[in-house]
Amino acid sequence: MAMIKNPISSTCFLLLFLPLLASCTEKQEIYLVQFGDNTSSGDKTLHEIENTHHSYLLSVKQTEEEARTSLLYSYKHSINGFAALLTPKEANMLSDMEGVVNVHKNQQRIYSLQTTRSWKFVGLDESEKDSNQTNETNGDLLSRAKYGENVIVGMIDSGVWPDSKSFRDEGMGPVPQKWKGVCENGTAFTSSQCNRKIIGARYYLNGYESTFGPLNEEDDYKSARDKDGHGTHTASIVAGRVVPRASALGGYASGTASGGAPLARLAIYKACWPIKGQSKDEGNICMEVDMLKAIDDAIGDGVDVLSISIGFNTPLPYENDVIAIGALHAVRKNIVVVCSAGNSGPSPKTLSNPAPWIITVGASTVDRSFLASIKLRNGISIEGHSITPVHMEKTFYPLVLARDVEQQGVLRTNSGYCLDNTLQPNKVQGKIVLCMRGQGQRLRKGLEVQRAGGVGFILGNNEQYGNDVPCDPHFIPATGVSYENALKIIQYIQSSPNPMAHFLPGKTVLKAKPAPSMASFSSRGPNIIDPYILKPDITAPGVYILAAWTEEDGPTRMTFHDKRVVKFNIFSGTSMSCPHVSAAAVLLKAIHPTWSSAAIRSALITTAGTTDNTGNPMTDETRNPANPFAMGSGHFNPKKSADPGLVYDASYMDYFIYTCHLGVAQNLTITDKCPKSLHEPFDLNYPSIQIHRLNVTRTIRRSVTNVGKSRRIVYKFIANSPKEYTITATPSILRFNHVGQKINFTITVTARSVHITNNSDPYQYYFGWYAWTHKHYIVKSQVAVSFDSFP
């Protein structure tokens, strides 16, 4: 989906809560209380654990009722601890108790929520065949994976619309025996609405309601049912059943809709809620303690993959990031965790979810576009893009610039953007208005033109957005144009005594070129939490993705304006690219059930593609080559990832030692003892390399494991070194004697100082790559290096 900004805070805020009892004199806030032995809760039931936590609270609260009502959550499978409403005095008292190792105030960071063509574009057939028929060729990945049958995907999101055809369970086998989850009853959602597709559903409100008061049930359901649309969309991208003749409003993107793993099972964990009094397009709220409890339950329920299209609007240190904390505990159970990189691009250093135990996904395009061109009165046609279902009559209308028809007093810095109540109706009536991007919401610009009596509007990109043209289902005829085309229209208006235009009917165009290319909104590296881990990891389709939708929210999510009802909707964002990779992880889990989560990550990363369908390097919104801080290792290729040849494996203990070296192990609520001898953090066995502030040379340790079909096989080293440094390997030839064999090697990166100035910017990175090759195998790793100043 498009970027959902945090409307309450750009960083974080502390929200004070009213006391539960009149006798309280201090404000209560949410605290996380952690205990030292994370194995003690393993054999206990959740009820027994809650009783233990209640006993701790009873020692600091005045009454038993106050102790019980203050307990928000008990955690069993992630951290060993609980979340509760406490006063600072009570928190201090708890911190002095035996067994308590940490009591910290929840910072109330508010996280926000960040496919007819996309699966065919990456080489997967959308039809569901007999899952018992297998094919040992790469050309039939879905059959080999049995369409993801019996792999369980946990979706932490805004819920699900269970009535969608995408979630029917006809022909599916019984629920996997390993499943331990539940289907919670709630408003407009009963346990009977779970089936063999949606096998579990839970919802989490304690943190939200402790902060904002009771949920307004006109805004959302007090259940796992989705009134937002986001959760339904992401769930169907991962595992939606095949639905023929699906399309968006207006008939756009018509075709067969399907998830990437259509026979996988879905477990729904609703942890994101509306902002009170605001339209859903203004944002969502996913509270820390609610999300952590959702991850905690997902681990215990037995999911195989966690798909989390959620992020914070600025990068968070691991110890302050509950997604990173919960994900690390999930990885301990060999659960693959996939997260969106965020929608704060194209600015650098903006990506979310940078932990190395998470697969971090950027967003890119598919080879489908929605053309709605503009015909100027002089006969010239300008390419535009739109999914607006309202078409313009076949006549020419006067064409004006927004800045020329505004109310008096509009600030120069706000001019030209069609912001609310800025246009003069007497100058807009019956005209087409060109509104520029850069300020204000795109959909609201169209509403402003409509308010002022305009018959249509053109959304013009500014230079920053370049060629990344958005498509939205506007309420009046509308189309969007690139920066270059916006300048052409401006020049026409300014040079013509009577500029006029007409919109041609919109149409869906397949096999568009070039594709894929990076979306401008996709958050960018470098990773500022740990500059030795290259992020994002990979990119996947996240632009104009058709998927299932709630019937309680219009396609724009503009609660107070959009009363249109759709069954499928087109949305863009890293929220959409994340479940594409989650589905690929499902297929890999099905084919390689013994692989670790790190092996699956490695297979996806080292087989990713870096060229588009013209054979040229992938580009960004400026049509310049995209670098690894935008695309990671490239565009995912599920078929190739099923047979990567080699993998860079890592275990939970490797990640634990990594956090020890960073000094954050205890803050991540890990109570294992750190070893005395530690490797450098950059020696974590990751399938890419980032070096921050290189000073002459650095040697990095890595290992690869043979997972190919040949026991005896030889791989040779190749590298593409930029002019600023060299990349070498020792040894440069790897000889494997059996499947499963691991071989260690080192990569040495050496600066060519003649190309580096004395004033090197530590955030100016230079990119190269290396690969291990054997015939059709190319196990490729991206390299990013910045430099210290040379003497």
Secondary structure, DSSP 8 states (H G I E B T S, - for coil): ------SS-SS-----B--SSTT--S-BEEEEEEES-TTTTTTS-HHHHHHHHHHHHHTTSSSHHHHHHHEEEEESSSSSEEEEEE-HHHHHHHHTSTTEEEEEE----EEEE--TTHHHHTT---S---TT----SGGGHHHHTGGGTT-EEEEEES-B-TTSGGG--TT-----TT----B--BTTB-GGG--SSEEEEEE--HHHHHHH-S--TTTS-SSSB-SSSHHHHHHHHHH---EEEE--GGGTT-EEE--SSTT-EEEEEE-EEE-TTS-GGG-EEEEHHHHHHHHHHHHHHT-SEEEE-EE-SS---GGG-HHHHHHHHHHHTT-EEEEE--S-TTSSS--S---TTSEEEEEE--SEEEE--EEETTS-EE--B---S----SS-EEEEEGGGSB-TT--GGGTTS--TT-B-HHHHTT-EEEEESSSS-HHHHHHHHHHTT-SEEEEE--TTTTT-------SSSEEEE-HHHHHHHHHHHHH-SS-EEEE---EEEES-SS-S-B-TTS-----SS-TTS----EEEE-SSEEEE--TTS-TT--TTT-----SEEEE-SHHHHHHHHHHHHHHHHHH-TT--HHHHHHHHHHT-B-B-TTSSB-B-TTSSB--HHHHTT-B--HHHHTS-SEE----HHHHHHHHHHHT-TTTTT--S---SS---GGGS--SSEEEEEE-SEEEEEEEEEE-SS-SSEEEEEEEE--TTEEEEEESSEEEE-STT-EEEEEEEEEE-GGG--TT--TT--EEEEEEEEETTEEEEEEEEEEE----
